[in-house]
Amino acid sequence: MASSGRRSTDSDGLPMVARWGSEDPSAPLVVALHGNGTSEHSLIEISPWLPHGPVAYVSVRAPIEQGTGYSWFLAAGDGAGGPDPESLTETSRWFLRWLDTEGDPDRPILLLGFRDGVTLAGALMLEAPHRFSGAALLYGALPFSGERGRLAGMPVFLAHGSDDTRTPAHLLARTWDWLARESGAPLWAERVPGGDQLAGKVVGDLGTWLADRLDHLRAHGENPVPDGDEPEWPTLGGKLPHRAGEPPELTSAIPQHQLTQTAPPHLQSALWARLAALDGVTTGPTTVGVEGIRALFLDRAIAAGPDAAFVLPDLGEFAHLHPEPDSSLHVVLPDALAYDALAKGWAVAHPLAGLRLSRGMVLVPGPRDESELDIVAGITAASHRYASG
């Protein structure tokens, strides 16, 4: 650290905490990280407005004394508004040592960061994504961006204020853009009026997101972590190449659609012809989504794929194509292929993947040229293969 500052910990060097909710050491744990200059009490107070039941909440006091409050890290000396990297790294390691003492090592752990607590949450997520089952980031910025697909399989709730003047605008913009386009995380993102009010709509939406995530964890267990191995794609005859250029812009809310780099009409027609010809497929209007979406179905009485291979398991829809000018598809892929497509720019996670939808639910951008037509058709054929069993 550039300067250690006065430390506020217990006699064992561990954080002071406030708790609410379940005392079961195996219950999912939501860890709240307050903003700089406040304390653990500032966030534990919202716990009663979040989901009840088999879930525990713990709000952690930051370790560095700052006036009448506490801070997670010292500021960098460059005046850009970010953290001192050495200070942030020291706090991250201290936090992870404490986390090892918190109950069953296999319990799901979700982060809830507010303002500068978002910066610490971001450092933890990027350093040890396998440790966390999700993160809610309220009115703050990540300390840095990571490689594409780094947060694959980790649902994230992001709220920014439209009139936020406390966090530098460029840091907020970088956080939103990386999470939305490159992180691989299923992202529920919203901009709300005002600066940083921790009440009303934000807390209500956070409660809905958290309840959905906890329900999915109870029903389906943890998301597997990408293992680093590059999978084979039988429907492409080998490895999936990287998609060229920047990822397209998408809508930030549901319904999820592609806004830029859309496919020319003749490629959309050619793609649909290929998809409609897949073995055993019938086509029709989607069972979910806006008017004009064309869906691909398999008869569930014949298809042997798992429920997780379908948009809605009972109805047999495994993929659908959005109408012009969009041209993107929603498809459901096996976990390993979904993570590979996210990391290589061929997919963006659906905001509700791992909440209300299969964790392999992704948006695939429409093909920009003939070579991409083959790849997008091959990715969708992998979804068909998954659903077929």
C-alpha positions as CSV (number, residue, x, y, z in Angstrom):
1,M,0.0,0.0,0.0
2,A,1.1,3.6,-0.6
3,S,0.1,4.3,3.0
4,S,-1.6,1.7,5.2
5,G,-3.9,4.0,7.1
6,R,-5.4,3.2,10.5
7,R,-7.0,-0.3,10.4
8,S,-10.4,-1.2,11.8
9,T,-10.7,-5.0,12.4
10,D,-11.3,-7.4,15.2
11,S,-8.5,-8.9,17.3
12,D,-7.8,-11.6,14.7
13,G,-7.5,-9.0,11.9
14,L,-10.9,-10.0,10.5
15,P,-13.7,-7.5,9.6
16,M,-16.4,-6.2,11.8
17,V,-19.8,-7.2,10.3
18,A,-23.5,-6.8,10.8
19,R,-25.8,-9.8,10.0
20,W,-29.4,-10.4,9.1
21,G,-31.4,-13.4,8.0
22,S,-30.7,-17.2,8.1
23,E,-28.0,-18.5,10.4
24,D,-27.7,-21.8,8.4
25,P,-24.0,-22.0,7.4
26,S,-25.0,-23.6,4.1
27,A,-27.6,-21.0,3.2
28,P,-26.8,-18.7,0.2
29,L,-24.8,-15.7,1.5
30,V,-25.2,-12.1,0.3
31,V,-22.2,-10.0,1.2
32,A,-22.8,-6.2,1.3
33,L,-19.9,-3.8,0.6
34,H,-20.7,-0.2,1.6
35,G,-19.4,3.0,0.1
36,N,-16.3,4.7,1.3
37,G,-16.8,6.9,4.4
38,T,-19.7,4.9,5.8
39,S,-19.9,1.6,7.7
40,E,-21.5,-1.8,7.7
41,H,-24.7,-0.4,9.1
42,S,-25.5,1.6,6.0
43,L,-26.2,-1.4,3.9
44,I,-27.5,-4.0,6.3
45,E,-30.6,-1.8,6.8
46,I,-31.9,-2.7,3.3
47,S,-31.8,-6.4,4.0
48,P,-35.5,-6.6,5.3
49,W,-36.6,-5.3,1.8
50,L,-34.7,-8.1,0.0
51,P,-35.7,-11.8,-0.3
52,H,-36.4,-13.7,3.0
53,G,-36.1,-17.4,3.6
54,P,-33.0,-19.6,3.4
55,V,-30.6,-16.7,2.7
56,A,-28.1,-14.9,4.9
57,Y,-27.0,-11.3,4.7
58,V,-23.7,-10.0,6.1
59,S,-22.5,-6.4,5.7
60,V,-18.8,-6.0,6.1
61,R,-17.0,-2.9,7.5
62,A,-14.2,-1.7,5.3
63,P,-10.8,-2.0,7.0
64,I,-9.4,1.6,6.6
65,E,-10.6,4.3,9.0
66,Q,-11.7,7.5,7.2
67,G,-13.0,10.2,9.5
68,T,-16.1,8.8,11.1
69,G,-16.4,6.1,8.6
70,Y,-14.4,3.4,6.8
71,S,-12.9,2.9,3.3
72,W,-11.9,-0.1,1.2
73,F,-8.9,1.5,-0.4
74,L,-6.8,4.6,-0.7
75,A,-7.2,6.8,-3.7
76,A,-4.7,6.7,-6.6
77,G,-2.4,9.7,-6.8
78,D,-3.2,10.4,-10.4
79,G,-6.3,12.4,-9.8
80,A,-8.4,10.3,-12.1
81,G,-10.8,9.1,-9.4
82,G,-9.7,5.5,-9.2
83,P,-8.3,3.4,-6.4
84,D,-4.6,2.9,-5.6
85,P,-4.0,-0.6,-7.2
86,E,-1.8,-1.8,-4.3
87,S,-4.3,-0.8,-1.7
88,L,-7.2,-2.4,-3.6
89,T,-5.2,-5.6,-4.0
90,E,-4.3,-5.8,-0.3
91,T,-8.0,-5.3,0.7
92,S,-9.1,-8.0,-1.9
93,R,-6.8,-10.5,-0.4
94,W,-7.8,-9.6,3.1
95,F,-11.5,-10.0,2.2
96,L,-11.0,-13.4,0.5
97,R,-9.2,-14.7,3.6
98,W,-12.2,-13.7,5.7
99,L,-14.6,-15.2,3.2
100,D,-12.9,-18.6,3.8
101,T,-14.2,-18.5,7.3
102,E,-17.8,-17.9,6.4
103,G,-19.7,-21.2,6.8
104,D,-19.9,-24.1,4.3
105,P,-17.2,-23.6,1.6
106,D,-19.8,-24.7,-1.1
107,R,-22.5,-22.2,-0.2
108,P,-23.5,-19.8,-3.0
109,I,-22.0,-16.3,-2.4
110,L,-23.3,-13.2,-4.0
111,L,-21.8,-9.7,-3.8
112,L,-23.8,-6.5,-3.2
113,G,-21.7,-3.4,-3.7
114,F,-22.6,0.3,-3.3
115,R,-20.5,3.1,-4.7
116,D,-16.8,2.3,-3.8
117,G,-18.0,-1.1,-2.7
118,V,-18.7,-1.7,-6.4
119,T,-15.0,-1.2,-7.1
120,L,-14.0,-3.8,-4.5
121,A,-16.7,-6.2,-5.8
122,G,-15.3,-5.7,-9.3
123,A,-11.8,-6.5,-8.2
124,L,-13.1,-9.7,-6.4
125,M,-15.2,-10.8,-9.4
126,L,-12.4,-10.4,-11.8
127,E,-9.8,-12.0,-9.6
128,A,-11.8,-15.0,-8.4
129,P,-15.0,-15.4,-10.5
130,H,-15.3,-19.0,-9.4
131,R,-16.0,-17.8,-5.8
132,F,-19.2,-15.9,-6.6
133,S,-22.7,-16.8,-7.8
134,G,-23.7,-13.3,-8.9
135,A,-23.2,-9.6,-8.1
136,A,-25.3,-6.5,-7.7
137,L,-23.5,-3.3,-8.4
138,L,-25.2,-0.1,-7.4
139,Y,-24.0,3.4,-8.4
140,G,-20.3,2.6,-8.8
141,A,-17.6,1.7,-11.3
142,L,-15.3,-1.3,-11.8
143,P,-11.6,-0.7,-11.1
144,F,-10.6,-2.0,-14.6
145,S,-12.0,-4.1,-17.4
146,G,-11.0,-7.8,-18.0
147,E,-10.7,-10.0,-21.0
148,R,-13.8,-10.8,-23.0
149,G,-16.0,-13.5,-21.4
150,R,-14.3,-13.2,-18.0
151,L,-17.7,-13.2,-16.1
152,A,-19.4,-15.9,-18.2
153,G,-22.0,-17.6,-16.1
154,M,-22.1,-14.9,-13.4
155,P,-25.4,-12.9,-13.4
156,V,-24.9,-9.2,-12.7
157,F,-27.4,-6.5,-11.7
158,L,-26.2,-3.0,-12.5
159,A,-27.8,0.3,-11.5
160,H,-26.5,3.8,-12.5
161,G,-28.0,7.1,-11.7
162,S,-28.7,9.5,-14.5
163,D,-27.4,12.5,-12.5
164,D,-24.5,10.8,-10.7
165,T,-21.8,13.4,-10.1
166,R,-19.8,11.5,-7.5
167,T,-18.3,8.8,-9.7
168,P,-16.3,10.0,-12.7
169,A,-18.5,9.7,-15.8
170,H,-15.8,8.0,-17.9
171,L,-15.5,5.2,-15.2
172,L,-19.3,4.7,-15.2
173,A,-19.4,4.6,-19.0
174,R,-16.5,2.1,-19.2
175,T,-18.2,-0.2,-16.5
176,W,-21.5,-0.2,-18.4
177,D,-20.0,-0.8,-21.8
178,W,-17.7,-3.7,-20.7
179,L,-20.3,-5.4,-18.7
180,A,-22.9,-5.1,-21.4
181,R,-20.8,-6.0,-24.5
182,E,-17.7,-8.0,-23.4
183,S,-17.9,-9.4,-19.9
184,G,-20.0,-12.5,-20.8
185,A,-22.2,-11.9,-17.7
186,P,-26.0,-12.1,-18.0
187,L,-26.6,-8.4,-17.3
188,W,-29.7,-6.7,-15.9
189,A,-28.8,-3.0,-16.3
190,E,-30.8,0.1,-15.6
191,R,-30.3,3.8,-15.4
192,V,-32.6,5.5,-12.9
193,P,-33.3,9.2,-12.2
194,G,-31.2,10.9,-9.7
195,G,-27.7,10.3,-8.2
196,D,-27.4,7.4,-5.8
197,Q,-30.7,6.9,-3.9
198,L,-30.8,3.5,-2.3
199,A,-34.5,3.2,-2.2
200,G,-37.7,2.8,-4.3
201,K,-37.3,1.3,-7.7
202,V,-33.7,0.3,-7.4
203,V,-34.2,-1.7,-4.2
204,G,-37.4,-3.2,-5.6
205,D,-35.7,-4.3,-8.9
206,L,-32.7,-5.6,-6.9
207,G,-35.1,-7.7,-4.8
208,T,-36.7,-9.2,-7.9
209,W,-33.3,-10.0,-9.5
210,L,-32.0,-11.5,-6.3
211,A,-35.1,-13.6,-5.7
212,D,-34.9,-15.0,-9.3
213,R,-31.2,-15.8,-8.9
214,L,-31.7,-17.5,-5.5
215,D,-34.6,-19.5,-7.0
216,H,-32.5,-20.6,-9.9
217,L,-29.6,-21.7,-7.6
218,R,-32.0,-23.8,-5.5
219,A,-33.5,-25.4,-8.6
220,H,-30.4,-25.9,-10.8
221,G,-27.3,-25.4,-8.6
222,E,-24.3,-23.4,-9.3
223,N,-23.2,-22.5,-12.8
224,P,-20.2,-24.5,-13.9
225,V,-17.1,-22.3,-14.3
226,P,-15.3,-22.2,-17.7
227,D,-12.4,-24.6,-17.4
228,G,-10.2,-22.9,-19.9
229,D,-10.3,-25.7,-22.5
230,E,-11.3,-24.6,-26.0
231,P,-14.2,-26.9,-27.0
232,E,-14.8,-28.6,-30.3
233,W,-17.9,-27.6,-32.3
234,P,-19.1,-30.6,-34.2
235,T,-21.5,-28.4,-36.2
236,L,-18.6,-26.2,-37.3
237,G,-16.1,-29.0,-37.9
238,G,-13.6,-27.8,-35.3
239,K,-12.9,-24.8,-33.2
240,L,-15.0,-21.6,-33.2
241,P,-12.9,-18.7,-34.6
242,H,-12.9,-15.2,-33.0
243,R,-15.5,-12.8,-34.4
244,A,-13.8,-9.8,-36.0
245,G,-14.1,-6.3,-34.7
246,E,-16.0,-4.7,-31.8
247,P,-19.2,-6.4,-30.5
248,P,-22.5,-4.8,-31.7
249,E,-24.5,-2.5,-29.5
250,L,-27.6,-4.1,-27.9
251,T,-30.6,-2.9,-26.0
252,S,-29.9,-2.6,-22.3
253,A,-33.3,-3.9,-21.2
254,I,-35.7,-6.7,-22.1
255,P,-36.6,-7.4,-24.8
256,Q,-32.9,-7.9,-25.8
257,H,-32.2,-6.9,-29.4
258,Q,-29.2,-6.0,-31.6
259,L,-29.0,-2.4,-32.6
260,T,-25.8,-2.1,-34.8
261,Q,-23.9,-4.3,-37.3
262,T,-27.1,-6.0,-38.4
263,A,-27.2,-8.5,-41.2
264,P,-28.2,-7.5,-44.8
265,P,-31.7,-8.8,-45.7
266,H,-30.4,-11.4,-48.2
267,L,-28.2,-13.0,-45.5
268,Q,-31.2,-13.0,-43.1
269,S,-33.2,-14.9,-45.7
270,A,-30.4,-17.3,-46.4
271,L,-29.9,-17.9,-42.7
272,W,-33.6,-18.7,-42.1
273,A,-33.7,-21.1,-45.0
274,R,-30.8,-23.1,-43.5
275,L,-32.3,-23.1,-40.0
276,A,-35.7,-24.1,-41.1
277,A,-34.2,-27.1,-43.0
278,L,-32.6,-28.6,-39.8
279,D,-33.7,-32.2,-39.1
280,G,-37.1,-32.4,-37.4
281,V,-37.6,-28.7,-37.1
282,T,-40.9,-26.9,-37.4
283,T,-41.3,-23.1,-37.5
284,G,-43.8,-20.6,-36.3
285,P,-44.3,-17.5,-34.2
286,T,-42.2,-17.4,-31.0
287,T,-43.8,-18.5,-27.7
288,V,-42.0,-15.6,-26.0
289,G,-41.0,-12.1,-27.2
290,V,-42.3,-9.4,-29.5
291,E,-44.4,-9.9,-32.6
292,G,-42.6,-10.9,-35.8
293,I,-40.1,-13.2,-34.2
294,R,-39.8,-16.6,-36.0
295,A,-39.0,-19.6,-33.9
296,L,-37.5,-23.0,-34.3
297,F,-39.3,-25.9,-32.6
298,L,-38.6,-29.6,-31.9
299,D,-41.4,-32.0,-30.8
300,R,-40.7,-32.6,-27.0
301,A,-42.2,-36.1,-27.4
302,I,-39.3,-37.0,-29.7
303,A,-36.4,-34.6,-28.8
304,A,-34.2,-36.1,-26.1
305,G,-32.4,-33.0,-25.0
306,P,-32.6,-31.7,-21.4
307,D,-35.1,-29.0,-20.3
308,A,-32.2,-26.6,-20.1
309,A,-31.8,-26.9,-23.9
310,F,-35.0,-25.0,-24.6
311,V,-36.2,-21.4,-24.2
312,L,-39.4,-22.8,-22.7
313,P,-39.1,-26.5,-22.0
314,D,-42.7,-27.5,-22.4
315,L,-43.1,-25.9,-25.8
316,G,-40.0,-27.2,-27.7
317,E,-38.7,-23.8,-28.8
318,F,-34.9,-23.9,-28.8
319,A,-34.0,-20.8,-30.9
320,H,-35.7,-17.8,-32.6
321,L,-34.7,-15.2,-35.2
322,H,-35.6,-11.5,-34.6
323,P,-37.3,-9.6,-37.4
324,E,-35.6,-7.0,-39.6
325,P,-33.7,-4.8,-39.1
326,D,-32.4,-6.7,-36.0
327,S,-31.3,-10.0,-37.5
328,S,-29.9,-11.5,-34.3
329,L,-31.0,-14.9,-32.8
330,H,-31.6,-16.2,-29.3
331,V,-30.3,-19.7,-29.0
332,V,-29.7,-22.1,-26.1
333,L,-26.3,-23.7,-26.0
334,P,-24.6,-26.2,-23.7
335,D,-22.6,-24.4,-21.0
336,A,-19.1,-25.1,-22.5
337,L,-20.2,-23.9,-26.0
338,A,-22.0,-20.9,-24.6
339,Y,-18.9,-19.8,-22.7
340,D,-16.7,-20.3,-25.8
341,A,-19.1,-18.2,-27.9
342,L,-19.2,-15.4,-25.3
343,A,-15.4,-15.3,-25.0
344,K,-14.9,-15.1,-28.8
345,G,-17.5,-12.4,-29.5
346,W,-20.2,-14.6,-31.1
347,A,-22.7,-14.3,-28.2
348,V,-23.9,-12.0,-25.5
349,A,-25.7,-13.5,-22.5
350,H,-29.4,-13.0,-22.1
351,P,-30.2,-10.7,-19.1
352,L,-32.3,-13.5,-17.6
353,A,-29.9,-16.4,-18.2
354,G,-29.4,-18.1,-14.9
355,L,-32.4,-16.3,-13.4
356,R,-35.6,-17.2,-15.2
357,L,-34.0,-18.8,-18.3
358,S,-31.4,-21.5,-19.0
359,R,-27.9,-20.3,-18.2
360,G,-26.9,-21.2,-21.8
361,M,-29.4,-18.7,-23.3
362,V,-27.5,-16.2,-25.5
363,L,-28.0,-13.7,-28.3
364,V,-26.0,-14.4,-31.4
365,P,-25.5,-11.4,-33.7
366,G,-26.7,-11.7,-37.3
367,P,-24.1,-12.5,-40.0
368,R,-22.4,-9.5,-41.7
369,D,-21.1,-11.5,-44.7
370,E,-21.1,-15.0,-46.2
371,S,-18.4,-16.4,-44.0
372,E,-20.3,-15.3,-40.9
373,L,-23.4,-16.9,-42.3
374,D,-21.7,-20.3,-42.1
375,I,-20.6,-19.7,-38.5
376,V,-24.0,-18.3,-37.2
377,A,-25.8,-21.2,-38.9
378,G,-23.3,-23.6,-37.2
379,I,-23.8,-22.1,-33.8
380,T,-27.6,-22.4,-34.2
381,A,-27.1,-26.0,-35.4
382,A,-25.3,-26.6,-32.1
383,S,-28.4,-25.4,-30.3
384,H,-30.4,-27.8,-32.4
385,R,-28.0,-30.7,-31.6
386,Y,-28.3,-29.9,-27.8
387,A,-32.1,-29.9,-27.9
388,S,-32.2,-33.1,-30.0
389,G,-30.2,-35.0,-27.5
